[in-house]
Amino acid sequence: MTAVHAASPLLEVRDLSVHHGQLQALRNVSLQLPAGATHAMIGANGAGKSTLLRTIAGLHQPSTGSVLLDGEDVTRLRPERRVRAGIALVPEGRRLFPSLTLEENLLVGSSSARKGPWTTERIYELFGWMRDRRGQRAAQLSGGEQQAVAIGRALAANPRVLLLDELSLGLAPVVVRRIYGLLPELAAAGVTILLVEQDVSQALAVAAEVHCLLEGRITLAGPPAALTAEQIEAAYFGVAASGNDTSPGPVPASPSGPAPVDQLPGAST
């Protein structure tokens, strides 16, 4: 029994379907994240990526399917109880409290925290500039600084699973590289990461496995080194690849090696 439990994924999504009114945003989505892994969910606008993260966090209720954390079904838990269980979301657009100080925003994150290593002091060590500016209001920070505070606020809850929604949105490339450079350090500290990203090159650079969503379905899944630019483009846009349809489900990996980043959706030129 112990060996089976140890081999189980930390986060598992089973056949998840979500509706917004009559619109079906997710269709039978399944994925598994081992403890300490970094996985990426890519796809165009409207593919259902943010809906997936918000459903895992408890902000949407699924029509069918389930969300499991370390084998325990958390599908019906309220969002604050999922935070205490170990799931934290960094939402798209950061959603800080603009009138509160940097430190007060971090303290909001710790209000429902699990016991763990991520104290305010450790967050200041991770983001070296924060300590000297902890009394500054969030509204006075740059976009990149606000994104760092949003990550720090989520870490203050001591998550087991960190959900990152569109980290690079609206940020300068140098800031994006700096923030993405922190992710391996978080994974090394034992945080399991599921990130949503439109910039495919950024996602491939940090993720052990990539999933592509198209119209609410997973159309591609696999390690970045096993996927070609042609496969990713076909799954991302829903076009035929080499004469074969991209039907929902994993696309077989090609032996031709990793995809060149300059050919991928969202890649910088």
C-alpha positions as CSV (number, residue, x, y, z in Angstrom):
1,M,0.0,0.0,0.0
2,T,2.8,2.4,0.9
3,A,4.6,1.8,-2.4
4,V,1.4,2.4,-4.4
5,H,0.7,5.7,-2.6
6,A,4.3,6.9,-3.1
7,A,3.9,6.3,-6.9
8,S,0.6,8.2,-7.1
9,P,0.5,11.7,-8.6
10,L,0.3,14.6,-6.3
11,L,-2.3,16.3,-8.4
12,E,-4.7,14.5,-10.7
13,V,-7.5,15.7,-12.9
14,R,-9.9,13.1,-14.1
15,D,-12.3,13.6,-17.0
16,L,-13.0,17.2,-16.1
17,S,-15.7,19.0,-18.0
18,V,-16.7,22.6,-17.1
19,H,-19.6,24.7,-18.5
20,H,-20.0,28.5,-18.4
21,G,-23.8,28.6,-18.8
22,Q,-24.4,26.8,-22.1
23,L,-20.8,27.1,-23.2
24,Q,-18.6,24.1,-22.6
25,A,-15.2,25.4,-21.6
26,L,-13.5,22.0,-20.8
27,R,-14.2,18.6,-22.3
28,N,-13.1,15.5,-20.4
29,V,-9.7,16.9,-19.5
30,S,-7.3,14.5,-17.6
31,L,-3.8,15.0,-16.4
32,Q,-1.4,13.9,-13.7
33,L,1.4,15.8,-12.0
34,P,4.0,14.0,-9.9
35,A,5.3,15.7,-6.8
36,G,8.0,18.3,-7.6
37,A,7.2,18.3,-11.4
38,T,6.7,21.4,-13.5
39,H,4.1,20.9,-16.2
40,A,2.9,23.5,-18.7
41,M,-0.6,23.9,-20.3
42,I,-0.4,25.8,-23.6
43,G,-3.0,27.0,-26.1
44,A,-4.5,30.0,-27.7
45,N,-6.9,32.5,-26.2
46,G,-10.2,30.8,-25.3
47,A,-8.8,27.3,-25.2
48,G,-9.9,26.8,-21.6
49,K,-6.5,27.1,-19.9
50,S,-7.5,29.6,-17.2
51,T,-10.8,27.7,-16.7
52,L,-8.8,24.6,-15.9
53,L,-6.6,26.3,-13.3
54,R,-9.5,28.1,-11.7
55,T,-11.4,24.8,-11.5
56,I,-8.5,23.1,-9.8
57,A,-8.3,26.0,-7.4
58,G,-12.1,25.7,-6.6
59,L,-13.2,28.9,-8.3
60,H,-15.3,27.0,-10.8
61,Q,-17.3,23.8,-10.2
62,P,-17.0,21.1,-12.8
63,S,-20.0,19.7,-14.6
64,T,-18.4,16.2,-14.5
65,G,-15.1,14.8,-13.4
66,S,-12.9,15.3,-10.3
67,V,-9.8,16.9,-8.9
68,L,-7.6,14.8,-6.5
69,L,-4.7,16.1,-4.3
70,D,-2.4,13.3,-3.1
71,G,-5.2,10.8,-3.7
72,E,-7.9,12.8,-1.8
73,D,-10.9,14.0,-3.8
74,V,-11.1,17.8,-3.3
75,T,-13.6,18.5,-6.1
76,R,-16.3,19.9,-3.8
77,L,-14.0,21.8,-1.4
78,R,-14.3,25.5,-1.2
79,P,-11.3,27.6,-2.5
80,E,-10.0,28.5,0.9
81,R,-10.1,24.9,2.0
82,R,-8.1,23.9,-1.1
83,V,-5.5,26.6,-0.1
84,R,-5.2,25.0,3.3
85,A,-4.9,21.6,1.6
86,G,-2.0,22.9,-0.5
87,I,-3.3,24.4,-3.8
88,A,-2.5,28.0,-4.5
89,L,-3.3,30.1,-7.6
90,V,-1.4,33.0,-9.1
91,P,-4.3,34.4,-11.2
92,E,-4.0,36.0,-14.6
93,G,-3.6,39.8,-14.1
94,R,-2.1,39.3,-10.6
95,R,-5.2,40.6,-8.7
96,L,-3.2,42.2,-5.9
97,F,-4.8,44.6,-3.4
98,P,-3.6,47.9,-4.8
99,S,-4.1,50.0,-1.7
100,L,-2.2,47.5,0.5
101,T,1.5,47.5,0.9
102,L,3.7,44.8,-0.6
103,E,4.1,43.1,2.8
104,E,0.4,43.3,3.5
105,N,-0.3,41.5,0.3
106,L,2.0,38.8,1.3
107,L,0.3,38.5,4.7
108,V,-3.0,38.1,2.9
109,G,-1.5,35.0,1.3
110,S,-0.4,33.6,4.7
111,S,-3.9,34.0,6.3
112,S,-4.9,30.5,5.2
113,A,-1.4,29.0,5.1
114,R,-0.4,25.5,5.8
115,K,2.6,24.9,8.0
116,G,5.8,25.0,5.9
117,P,9.0,26.8,5.0
118,W,7.7,29.8,3.1
119,T,7.7,32.6,5.6
120,T,7.7,36.3,4.7
121,E,11.5,36.3,5.4
122,R,12.1,33.5,3.0
123,I,10.1,35.2,0.3
124,Y,12.2,38.3,0.9
125,E,15.3,36.1,0.4
126,L,13.9,34.8,-2.9
127,F,13.1,38.2,-4.2
128,G,16.0,40.3,-2.9
129,W,14.5,43.7,-3.7
130,M,11.3,43.2,-1.7
131,R,12.6,43.8,1.8
132,D,13.5,47.4,1.2
133,R,10.2,48.1,-0.5
134,R,7.8,46.1,1.7
135,G,6.0,49.3,2.9
136,Q,5.3,50.4,-0.7
137,R,1.7,50.1,-1.9
138,A,1.1,47.5,-4.6
139,A,-0.3,50.1,-7.0
140,Q,3.1,51.8,-7.1
141,L,4.9,48.7,-8.3
142,S,5.8,47.9,-11.9
143,G,4.0,45.0,-13.7
144,G,6.9,42.7,-13.2
145,E,7.2,43.6,-9.5
146,Q,3.5,43.0,-9.0
147,Q,3.8,39.6,-10.7
148,A,6.6,38.8,-8.2
149,V,4.4,39.9,-5.3
150,A,1.6,37.7,-6.6
151,I,3.9,34.7,-6.7
152,G,5.2,35.6,-3.2
153,R,1.6,35.8,-1.9
154,A,0.8,32.3,-3.3
155,L,4.1,31.0,-1.8
156,A,3.1,32.5,1.6
157,A,0.3,29.9,1.7
158,N,3.0,27.1,1.6
159,P,1.5,25.3,-1.4
160,R,2.2,21.8,-2.4
161,V,0.8,22.7,-5.9
162,L,1.4,26.2,-7.4
163,L,-0.9,27.2,-10.3
164,L,0.5,30.0,-12.4
165,D,-1.8,31.6,-14.9
166,E,-0.2,33.6,-17.8
167,L,3.1,34.6,-16.1
168,S,4.4,36.5,-19.1
169,L,1.3,38.4,-19.9
170,G,2.0,42.1,-20.5
171,L,5.6,41.9,-19.2
172,A,8.8,42.9,-21.0
173,P,10.9,40.0,-22.2
174,V,13.7,40.7,-19.7
175,V,11.2,40.6,-16.8
176,V,9.7,37.4,-18.2
177,R,13.1,35.7,-18.3
178,R,13.8,36.8,-14.7
179,I,10.5,35.4,-13.4
180,Y,10.8,32.2,-15.3
181,G,14.4,31.8,-13.9
182,L,12.9,31.4,-10.5
183,L,10.8,28.3,-11.3
184,P,13.5,25.7,-11.1
185,E,14.4,27.0,-7.7
186,L,10.7,26.6,-6.6
187,A,10.6,23.1,-8.0
188,A,13.9,22.2,-6.2
189,A,12.2,23.4,-3.0
190,G,9.5,20.8,-3.5
191,V,6.8,22.9,-5.1
192,T,4.8,21.2,-7.9
193,I,4.0,23.7,-10.6
194,L,1.3,23.8,-13.3
195,L,1.6,26.8,-15.5
196,V,-0.6,28.2,-18.2
197,E,1.2,30.1,-21.0
198,Q,0.5,31.3,-24.5
199,D,4.3,31.8,-25.1
200,V,5.2,28.3,-26.1
201,S,8.9,28.8,-26.1
202,Q,8.8,29.9,-22.4
203,A,6.7,26.9,-21.5
204,L,9.0,24.4,-23.3
205,A,12.1,25.8,-21.6
206,V,10.9,25.0,-18.0
207,A,8.4,22.2,-18.2
208,A,9.1,18.5,-17.9
209,E,5.8,17.8,-19.8
210,V,3.6,20.0,-22.0
211,H,-0.1,19.7,-22.6
212,C,-1.9,21.6,-25.3
213,L,-5.5,22.6,-25.0
214,L,-7.7,23.3,-28.0
215,E,-11.4,24.2,-27.6
216,G,-11.4,22.6,-24.2
217,R,-9.7,19.4,-25.1
218,I,-6.2,18.2,-24.7
219,T,-4.8,17.6,-28.2
220,L,-1.2,17.0,-27.4
221,A,0.8,15.8,-24.4
222,G,4.4,14.8,-23.8
223,P,7.9,15.9,-22.8
224,P,9.2,18.9,-24.8
225,A,12.2,17.0,-26.2
226,A,9.8,14.5,-27.8
227,L,7.6,17.0,-29.6
228,T,8.3,18.7,-32.9
229,A,7.3,22.2,-33.9
230,E,4.9,20.7,-36.5
231,Q,3.1,18.7,-33.9
232,I,2.8,21.6,-31.5
233,E,1.6,24.0,-34.2
234,A,-1.0,21.4,-35.3
235,A,-2.3,20.8,-31.8
236,Y,-2.2,24.6,-30.9
237,F,-4.2,25.7,-34.0
238,G,-6.1,22.6,-34.8
239,V,-4.7,22.1,-38.3
240,A,-3.8,18.9,-40.0
241,A,-0.2,17.7,-39.4
242,S,1.4,15.8,-42.3
243,G,-2.0,14.8,-43.6
244,N,-3.2,13.4,-40.3
245,D,-6.0,15.0,-38.2
246,T,-5.2,16.2,-34.7
247,S,-8.0,14.5,-32.9
248,P,-8.3,14.9,-29.1
249,G,-5.7,12.9,-27.1
250,P,-1.9,12.6,-27.0
251,V,-0.1,12.9,-30.4
252,P,2.7,10.3,-30.9
253,A,6.1,11.8,-30.3
254,S,8.4,12.2,-33.3
255,P,11.9,10.9,-33.3
256,S,13.2,14.1,-35.0
257,G,14.0,15.9,-31.7
258,P,12.9,19.0,-30.0
259,A,11.0,21.8,-31.7
260,P,13.0,24.9,-32.7
261,V,11.7,27.7,-30.5
262,D,11.7,30.2,-33.3
263,Q,9.0,28.2,-35.1
264,L,6.6,28.0,-32.2
265,P,3.5,30.1,-31.3
266,G,4.4,33.0,-29.1
267,A,8.2,32.7,-29.8
268,S,10.1,35.9,-29.9
269,T,11.8,36.9,-33.1
